[in-house]
Amino acid sequence: MTQSVHHPAPLPAPTGPSLRLLRASLVAVWLGTAVVSAITHRTQGDALLRQAGLTDDAWIQALIWGGAAADLLMGIALWRWPGRHSAWAALGLMGVMTLTATVLLPHLWLDPLGSLLKNLPIAAILVVLGTSSARNEETAP
């Protein structure tokens, strides 16, 4: 006697309003992070990089402002040029930033507020946006 395995139906691909909501939430994250990095560059950002063992003020500030600029540009790109290229670029940038943070401050994975853990659902959203945009571009007239 064989048992049949019931597989749930796949979730439908997100469409128009859902994709716009996902994209808008990511734009808010990237732009908000840029603003917060700029505001707290002498306090929280500086303290985090010093925890990682960095001591040179110029290098610390360059990393903070470089990260803030990258966040700002990525937020603008996701807002201004929605599509697979922006989504994949954001995923790549987030991957580099997450890897860097993991090497410098691995304890952030255990932060109760999920400092690095939050990147997992953000990565999933970026994959959805990247693949949904690719599908829409393939079917466009």
KAUR-V607182 format. One record per residue. N is the residue number from 1. RES is the residue in three letters. PSI is psi as a letter, one per 30 degrees, with the letter a starting at -180 (NA if undefined). OMEGA is omega in whole degrees, 0 to 359 (999 if undefined). Layout:
N,RES,PSI,OMEGA
N,RES,PSI,OMEGA
//
This chain:
1,MET,k,180
2,THR,k,177
3,GLN,k,176
4,SER,k,179
5,VAL,k,180
6,HIS,k,177
7,HIS,k,179
8,PRO,l,178
9,ALA,k,179
10,PRO,l,177
11,LEU,k,178
12,PRO,k,178
13,ALA,k,179
14,PRO,k,181
15,THR,a,183
16,GLY,d,184
17,PRO,e,180
18,SER,e,179
19,LEU,e,179
20,ARG,e,178
21,LEU,e,178
22,LEU,e,181
23,ARG,e,180
24,ALA,e,179
25,SER,e,178
26,LEU,e,176
27,VAL,e,179
28,ALA,e,179
29,VAL,e,183
30,TRP,e,180
31,LEU,e,178
32,GLY,e,178
33,THR,e,178
34,ALA,e,181
35,VAL,e,180
36,VAL,e,178
37,SER,e,179
38,ALA,e,182
39,ILE,e,187
40,THR,g,186
41,HIS,e,180
42,ARG,f,182
43,THR,d,186
44,GLN,e,181
45,GLY,e,179
46,ASP,e,182
47,ALA,e,180
48,LEU,e,182
49,LEU,e,175
50,ARG,e,174
51,GLN,e,181
52,ALA,f,178
53,GLY,g,177
54,LEU,k,182
55,THR,f,183
56,ASP,j,183
57,ASP,e,181
58,ALA,e,180
59,TRP,e,179
60,ILE,e,181
61,GLN,e,178
62,ALA,e,178
63,LEU,e,181
64,ILE,e,182
65,TRP,e,175
66,GLY,e,177
67,GLY,e,179
68,ALA,e,179
69,ALA,e,179
70,ALA,e,178
71,ASP,e,180
72,LEU,e,181
73,LEU,e,180
74,MET,e,177
75,GLY,e,178
76,ILE,e,181
77,ALA,e,180
78,LEU,e,181
79,TRP,e,187
80,ARG,e,183
81,TRP,i,180
82,PRO,k,180
83,GLY,a,187
84,ARG,e,182
85,HIS,e,178
86,SER,e,180
87,ALA,e,180
88,TRP,e,177
89,ALA,e,178
90,ALA,e,178
91,LEU,e,178
92,GLY,e,179
93,LEU,e,178
94,MET,e,177
95,GLY,e,179
96,VAL,e,180
97,MET,e,179
98,THR,e,178
99,LEU,e,178
100,THR,e,179
101,ALA,e,179
102,THR,e,179
103,VAL,e,184
104,LEU,e,187
105,LEU,i,185
106,PRO,f,180
107,HIS,f,178
108,LEU,f,175
109,TRP,f,181
110,LEU,g,179
111,ASP,k,181
112,PRO,f,178
113,LEU,g,174
114,GLY,h,183
115,SER,e,180
116,LEU,f,181
117,LEU,e,179
118,LYS,f,180
119,ASN,f,180
120,LEU,e,177
121,PRO,e,177
122,ILE,e,177
123,ALA,e,179
124,ALA,e,178
125,ILE,e,180
126,LEU,e,176
127,VAL,e,178
128,VAL,e,179
129,LEU,e,181
130,GLY,e,181
131,THR,e,177
132,SER,e,179
133,SER,e,180
134,ALA,e,179
135,ARG,e,180
136,ASN,e,179
137,GLU,e,180
138,GLU,e,183
139,THR,f,180
140,ALA,k,181
141,PRO,NA,999
//
